Amino acid sequence: MGTAPTQCPSGITANFHAKFDNRTEFSCSSFPFTLNLSKLNSHPTSKGLVNKIGSLPDIDDLFWEKVPTPILDVVENPTHLKSLSIRELKLLADEIRLELSSTMSKPQRPFKASLAAVELTVALHYVFHAPVDKILWDAGEQTYAHKILTGRRILMPTLRQKNGLSGYTSRTESEYDPFGAGHGCNSISAGLGMAVARDIKGKRERVVTVINNTTTMAGQVYEAMSNAGYLDSNLVVILNDSRHSLHPKIEEGPKTSINALSSTLSRLQSSKSFRKFREAAKDVTKRIGMGMHELAAKVDEYARGMMGPLGSTLFEELGLYYIGPVDGHKLEDLICVLQEVASLDSMGPVLIHVITEENQCSEDKQKKVTVEKQQEGLSLNDIYSFSNDDHCRTYSDCLVEALVMEAEKEKDIVVVHAGIEMDPSLKLFRERFSDRFFDVGMAEQHAVTFSAGLSCGGLKPFCIIPSSFLQRAYDQVVHDVDRQRIPVRFVITSAGLVGSDGPLQCGAFDITFMSCLPNMIVMAASDEDELIDMVATATRIDDRPVCFRYPRGALVRTDYPIHGGSALEIGTGKVLVEGKDVALLGYGAMVQNCLKAQALLSKLGINVTVADARFCKPLDIKLLRWLCSNHDILITVEEGSVGGFGSHVAQFIALDGQLDGRLKWRPIVLPDNYIEHASPKEQLALAGLTGHHIAATTLSLLGRTREALLLMC
């Protein structure tokens, strides 16, 4: 095959020699660019990564508006940082920030957290020796610069796409990711475990964990810090403080200041001589006795409290030596402090408080982007916030509107929200009922028991938690709510598959773990009308807990009118389409795919009944008996793991004797494996939950295997 020139954005011309082989060269008038696939395949940081990813990004994704990055182009792994000067490291940080802005802005992925952590990431890889030294992160959104520096730069356009890079750290993706993260608050616990294992095995590698403001709201962080202080293993904890707060009023207050004095004090605190003097003083006071050690400890704590910012002594009380605050955008200070900490052989756990700004961006890039976007009528704030007033209406929009309508009628309704970040839709309720809205952040356990307390106080709490985050609070759901039969109304968001967030935030298990609780009423909405009705239903239940789930994404109907909900009769489903050959019993969002399957099968002359279960617990016994007695085949469909709705149906029809005769029953559930990040449609196909898959299963049960295969082609 000959050379085929291809015109790319920004005047770039790419010449392909046949197909992607070991080396492909691209050229343009402004810069040279060579993609060496053989080097990528052979490099230890990317060993097996290309094969895992499956394919390189499309050429349109490879070539964003390319800007020269001469230093970044020669950094293939963190080892190459060691030979750079401070000036070159600063230029490298600017180039990484430009790269992130260019790569992430095209698909409009949030990347502010990674922009804020660029200098911190560069300093970490400059001082420490990963992958021998372990660097753990709590939040995936902070790690994009880390991915770029650890051999994954060329694959960044595939981030969160099918067969592409994960949006989080992944042990299977790179040896530079020692622990999977993204759900938050696990890095200190995992890092402490690695540090203790290191000590037992007599090794000497360093362990560094990076946490942020959001994860400090979770109790596990403080449990891990307390244990780290007790065990006294060498461990470096970095608090990346981007000055976030749950409550805007707090943000308006005084912020931790960074100045020449605080910078000098941080260097002093981290210095080897100061630490050795401090330890020597402790030994002397212990020998003197007569309470001198306790007195000296109090004086030391008081003095360090005066040196540090408000709240710094909390970490000292937990047993961590506090250093900070450090300017997270001054590489000299970061490197100095990290080098001093890394040089100590026996230091115990240390917390370094780093202050960063999420809107940090190189001045040249800001000027360039500002000029371009002002010509288009956009502000810089618009660019980095990705605000879009024309977004599709979602289930969350519908939920909040229904809650507002109910709250206007029922003064006892309150909303408690927990999770990494609040859905923008909830701002409507917060604005209308500010004294009846509580966002507790990543404190799911507290959210559940707090809701139970609100209910005991005579209020009607709606506890809104994403499915995968509710898993963390399951003990509280069991003992603080269900066992005591306290009427808390759980709204389970992001139920089922969640696209680019992959298995980390996939809501696969809530049907199973909520429906096994003796007192829990369990519902799932098939569309926006049922979601509104379930809000009304939950409002009227005052004698037991109730939960209902809904998926992430747009509404079924685009022209959806706002209206009040009607309470459903507990434990009743409904028939949507009546046939005679096969019964499809859908639960939640999968009812829509059952209707798609029915439309496909009707073209093949098969009369299909489609029923909407609505309730997993209690089941609609009357509906189930009718479906079993009037159909030869019953298929249950749910977007959840085995052990959920289908298992409850199987339990009933088996005990009821419905399986003793001619009836064939088959469940369609999520497969018994984690489905990696991809688009929602791709994930449904991988899970076998599309309308075509349901129709093909039906045809197979009818003995029409050839038609089933043709349907899937």
Protein Blocks (a to p, Z undefined) as FASTA:
>chain_A
ZZdddddehhiacddehiadfbdcdddfkbccdddfklmmmpmklgoklmmnopacdfkl
mmccddddfklmmmmbfklmmmpcfklmmmmmmmmmmmmmmmmmmnopafklmmmmmmmm
mmmmmmmccfkbccddfblklmmmmmmmnoplmmmmmgoiahiacfbdcfklpmklmbcc
hjooilmmmmmmmmmmmmmnopabdcdddddfklmmpmklmmmmmmmmmnopacdddddd
ehiafblklmmmccddddfklmmmmmmmmpmklmmmmmmmmmmmmmngnolmmmmmmmmm
mmmmmmmcehklmmmmnopaceddddfkbmklmmmmmmmmmmpmblojadddddddfkbc
cfklmmmmmmmmmmnopafklmmnopafkbccdfklmmmmmmmmmmmmmmkbccddedjb
dcfklmmmmmmmmmlcccebjafklmmmmmmmmmmnopacdddddfklmmmmmmmmmmmm
mmnopacddddehehjehjnmmmlocfklmmmmmmpmklccdddfbfklmmmmmmmmmmp
ckbccdddddedddfblklccdddddddehiacdfbdcfkbccddehjllmmmmmmmmmm
mmnopacddddekpabdcdfklmmmmmmmccbdcddddddehilmmmmmmmmmmnopmmm
mbccdddddddbddddddfklmmmmnopafklmmmmmmmmnopamlmmmmmZZ
